[in-house]
Amino acid sequence: MANLQKRGLTTAVICSGPFLKLGQAQARVFGVPELPLLVIPHPLGGIAIDQVKARAEHALPLFAKLLKEKTQ
């Protein structure tokens, strides 16, 4: 993601709440502290497919908003 962001492409990382600080730290380490982190409900692993889909549905409007902001 960092390389794509550095190339000017709209990118984001999806993470659950407990991993937000780790994601922020990694973004700084890779030189893209402004990398958007889209937070979804935790956990993602060990849940039923319908719960995974619900988390994807939660993330989709966040990414759509990000795309809209980047194109304005």
C-alpha positions in Angstrom: 0.0 0.0 0.0 2.8 2.4 0.8 4.3 2.1 -2.7 0.9 2.7 -4.3 0.2 5.7 -2.1 3.7 7.1 -2.9 2.8 6.8 -6.6 -0.3 9.0 -6.1 -2.9 6.2 -6.2 -5.8 6.4 -3.8 -5.2 3.7 -1.3 -6.3 2.7 2.2 -5.7 0.0 4.7 -8.6 -1.7 6.4 -8.0 -2.7 10.0 -10.0 -3.4 13.1 -9.9 -1.0 16.1 -7.2 -2.9 18.2 -4.8 -2.7 15.2 -5.3 1.0 14.5 -2.1 2.2 16.4 -0.1 -0.6 14.8 -1.4 0.6 11.4 -0.5 4.2 12.1 3.0 3.2 13.2 3.6 1.0 10.1 2.4 3.9 7.9 5.0 6.2 9.5 7.7 3.5 9.1 6.9 3.1 5.4 7.0 6.8 4.9 3.3 7.4 4.3 2.0 8.8 7.6 -1.1 10.2 5.8 -2.1 6.7 4.6 -5.9 6.4 5.4 -6.8 3.6 7.8 -10.4 2.5 7.6 -11.5 1.0 10.9 -13.9 -1.9 10.9 -15.4 -3.7 13.9 -13.1 -6.3 15.6 -12.6 -9.2 15.3 -12.3 -10.3 11.7 -10.8 -13.7 12.2 -12.9 -16.6 13.4 -16.2 -15.2 12.5 -19.0 -16.4 10.2 -19.0 -15.3 6.5 -22.1 -13.1 7.0 -20.2 -11.2 9.7 -17.2 -10.8 7.4 -19.6 -9.4 4.7 -21.1 -7.0 7.3 -17.6 -5.7 8.0 -17.0 -5.2 4.3 -20.3 -3.4 4.0 -19.1 -1.2 6.9 -15.8 -0.4 5.1 -17.2 0.2 1.6 -18.8 3.6 2.3 -15.7 4.7 4.2 -13.6 3.9 1.1 -16.2 5.6 -1.2 -16.0 8.7 0.9 -12.2 8.7 0.7 -12.4 8.3 -3.1 -14.8 11.2 -3.3 -12.6 13.4 -1.2 -9.5 12.6 -3.3 -11.3 13.5 -6.6 -12.6 16.9 -5.4 
